Each structure stands twice: as C-alpha cells, then as structure tokens.
C-alpha cells in the first residue's frame, strides 16, 4: 500500500470515528471537566460558585468528615448486600436457563430482559405499590389471617434493598448465563467419575471456570447500585441516606454545588478503582484457567 493510500485510509477512519468522538467530548468529557472545575472553587452566596473563582481543596477535605464517610460506607454496605443477593439468586437462575431446551431458553432469557423495556422509575413506583400498607403483600397476608395489621415494608433499608435487587437482578443473570452457557458439563461428569460429589464438583470445577461471568456480574451490579439514586429516594422515603441522595441534596436543598461536585468525583474515582481492580482480578482468573 502506498503512502497516499495509507493516508487516505487514516482520513476515512478518522471520519468514521469523528461523530462518536465528538459526541463523547461534548456530552461526557466537557461536563466532567465542568464538574471538576466547580469542585475546586469556593461556594458562592447563591449556592453555585464564587466568581471570580477562588480555588480551594476544602470541598474534598470536607468529604472525609465522619458524617459523610459514614454515608459512603453505608452505600458500599448496601451495594455489597444487594450484589450478594443478586449473585445468590442469579447464578441458579442462569444455570436453570442454560439447561433448558433452546426454544425455552430463548423465552426465559426474554423474560429476564423484559424489565429493560419498561422505564426504571415506573417499575420502582410499581414495586412501591406492591410493598405499601394497602399493597398486594400486606393485603394477602391480612386476608389469610397471618398478620393482624400491615407490615412496615416501605421507607426503610429493607425496602431499598428489595427495590435494588428487583431493579438490578438482570444485570447479574445475563453475564453469568453467558459464562455458564459456554461451560462444558462433561467436566462435571468426569469429576463425578473421579469420586467427587455434586457440591465438590461444583466448587472445584464449575464455579472456577465460570468465575469470569460471576466477576462481570459483580461489577455490573455493584457499580450502579453504589451510586443509585431513584430507588433509595423513592423506596427509602428520605430515611435511608446513600451517596447519591447526598449529592442530590447538595445540588438541591443545600445549594452547595462545589461540595456536591467534589463528592461526585470522589465517588467516581473510588468506583473506577474498584472496577479496575475487579477487571484485573478477572483477567488473572481467566489466564489461570
């Protein structure tokens, strides 16, 4: 290929990449730079920023106050609980789907993906009605005579966890299904022939070989849950504080844009570190296998 042809190919490739790169630059990188700038300036009287800007690290220092660290720790704790539940329920479901006939398998996968076709906000409000004092669960339990009055199923941590599991379970099922579907189940028979029972064969053969899917499910579930806002706000009723609700309050009620920007960037950085660590761990697992 001549130099002119190579140069023309590069220009063609650049033309193909330009729309996507421009979109990312305008709607992702530029807003991120603006948030980064705001996080390093002092708060103005109206709640936005002081102009001309006065640069400071005070916003980041304030984040490490015990109160805000406690809120962040609570977000991480809830995210771990939700992710663990999604993995515990999602792995057997993914295994069950992978063992069905292809016709039924496609139908079951469709059922897993159907929630993505409905707005997340609508689904959250629907679940709120199910868990309400006059909702489906309380009505059935009271009608069966199992409880004298409605259970307190809303506006607490339990409701937030249920809502997050309900919303993010498909994010755990799909990557684990993709990993399990590729697994050679003849290896389980071989392990059984060598004297291993079903539990030992699963722990020593199947689980390690499907671990990349489990790690992907962990990342795809944990990352959005730790920064979730809609579910804690609606299902928690303002009683369950998570990092996203704190950020919303700083930009809204508190009118402290610099501090809200600083919290957003710290959250993004910590989540990014966790994602990189998980992918590195997953890569090492795949190379080992």
N, C-alpha and C positions, 0 to 999 in steps of 0.2 A: 504494500500500500504506500502510495506516495505521500509526501509531507502535506500536500494540498488536500488530499483525500482525508488524511487523519485530522487535519484542522477542521475540515467540513463536518466530519463525524462528531468532533467535540462541540462544534456550534449547534449541531442538531440535538445532541444530548443535553446541552445547556438549555436549549429552547423547550425541551420536554420537561426539564426539572424546574424551570423558572416559575410557572404558575404555583406549584406546590410550595416551593421555597419562599416565594413572595407571600403566600397565604400564611405560612408559619411565622415569617418575620413580622408581618403586620398584626396578626391576631394572637400570637403566642409570645414571641420574643419581646416585642415592643411593650405590651402590657406588663410583662415580667420586669423589664427594665424600669418602668414607671413605678411599680411597687417597690423595687429595690431602692430607687431614689427616695421615695417617700419614707421608707423605713429608717433612713439615716438622717432625717431632719426633725426639727422640733415641731411640736403641735402648735397650731395657730389658735387664735381666740375663737374662731367659728368652728373649730374641731378638725379642720383639714390640716394644712401645713402653714407654717410661718413663712412669710415672703417679705424680703429676700430670704432664702433658706439659710438656716443655721444648722450645720451638721453636728451630729452627736451620736454616741453609742448607747445613750441612756435607754432607748427603746429595747435594745437587745438585753441590756443588763436587767431591766425590769422583768423580763420574761423568766429569769431564773429565781424570782421570788418564790417562796414555798407555796403560795396560793396557786400560782399559775403552773408550777411544776406538778402540783397535785392534780390539777385538771388534766394536764397532759398525761400523767401516769394513769389516771382513770380512763382516758381514751384508749391508751395502749392496752390496759387490762380488759376492757370491754371488747376491744378488737380481737385480742387473743381468745377470749371466751367464744365469741361469735365464730371465729375462724375454726377453732377446735370442734365446735358443734357441726359446722358445715362439712368439715372433713370426716367426722364420725358418721354422719348421715349420708354424705355424698359418696363416699367410697363404696359402701354396699349397694347404693342405688346405681352407681356407674358399673359395678360388677354385674348386677342383675340385668341391666340393659345390654351389656356386652354379650351375655349368654343367650339372648333371645334370638329367634329367627329373624333374618334381615328385614322381613316385612314388618314385624312387630317392633324391631329395634328402631327403625326409622320413625314409627309412630310414637314410640316412647321418647325419643330424642326431640321430636316435635313438641310433645307436651312439656318437656323441660324448657324449651326455648320460647314457648308461647308467652310467658310473663314479659319477655323483652318487647313484645308487640304492644304492651299497654304502658302508658305513662307511669313512671315510678311514683309520682305524687298521688295519682289516682289509686294505685294499689295500696299505698300506705294509708290513705283515708278509708279504703275498704276494710283493711285489717283493723283499723281503729273501731269501726262499727262492729266488727266481729267480737272484739275484746271488751266492748263497752258494758256498762251496767245493765243495759237492756239488749245487749248483743246476743248473738247466736249461742255462744258458750254458756253464758250465765242463764239464758232462757232454758236451754236444755237441762242444765244441772238443777235448776229450781223446779222445772216441770217434772223431773224424775224424782224429786224429793231428796236429792243428795245433799243439798245445802239449803239453809233457811233464808238466806239473802244473797244478793250479788257479791261475787268476789271482787277484790280490788285488783283488776288486771291491767289498768291503764295508769299512765302518768307516774311510772316508776321504772327502775332499771330493768325489771323483768320484761316490761312492755317494749323497751328499747331493744333488748337482746332478741326477743321474738321477732320484732319488726326487721331487724338487720339480718337475722338468719333467713327470714322469709324473702327478703329482697336480694340477698347475695348468694343463696344456695346454688343457683345455676352456674355462677362463676366458679364454684368448686367442682361441680359434677362434670362439666364439659371437658376440662383438661385432664381429669383423672380417667374419664371414659376413653379419651384419645390414647392414653398410655396403656390402659388395661386391654383395649381392643387389639392392640399390637402384640400383647403378651402371648407367648406360645404355651398353652395349657398342657402340652405334653410334658413339660418340665415338672408340673405338679404330679403327674402320674409317675414320672421317673423318681421323684423324691419319695412318693409313697412306696414304690417298689424297693427302695433302699431302706425302708423301715421308718420313715418319718410319718407322723400323724398329720391330719389336716392343718392343725394350728401351727405345728413346727414347719411344715412345708410352706405355709403362707408367710410366716415370719422370716424364714431363711431364703426363700426363693422368690415368691411373687411380690412381696412388699418391696424388697430392694430393687427389683427390676422395674417396678412401676413407680419408684420414688421420684423420678423427674416430673411425672404428672402430679404427684402429691405436692411437690415443691412449687410447681406452677400454680396449682390451686391455692396454696397458702398465700402466695404473693398476690394473685388476682383478687383474693378475698380480703386479706389483711389491709392492703394499701388503701382501697376505697373506704373500708369500714372505719379505719382510724381517723379519717377526715370527713366522715359522714355528717351531714347537717340536717337533712329533711326528716329522717327517722327520729333522731334524738329530740328534735324540736317539736314534732307532732306527737309522737308516742310518749315522750318524756314530759310533755306539758310544761317545760321550763324548769323541771325539778331535777333533771339529770344533766349535769354540765359536762360537755365534751369540748374538745379543742375547737371544732368548727362553730359551735354555738358561742364560744368565747370570742372568736374572730368576728362573727356576725354582730355581737353586742358592741364590740369596739368600733366597728364601722357604722353602727346604727345608733343605739341609745347613748353610748358613751361618747360618740363623736371623736374618737381618738384614732385617726387614720394612721399616723406613724406607728403606733404600738400594734394596731391590727395588721399592718403590713409586715412588721418585724415577726409577729407570731406566725403569719402565713409562710414566710420564708424559712423560719426555723423548722416548722412542720415539714415543709417540702424537702429541706436538707436532710432531716432525720429519716424521713421515709425513703428518700433516694439512697441514703447509706444502707438502709435495711434491704432495699431491693437489690442493690449491687452485691451485698453480702450473700443474699439468697441465691442469686444467679451464679455467683462464683461457687457456692456450695453445690448447687445443682450441676454445674459443669464438671466439678471434681467427681461427683457421684456418677455421672454418665461416663466419664473416662475410666473410672474404676470398674464399672460394669462392662 
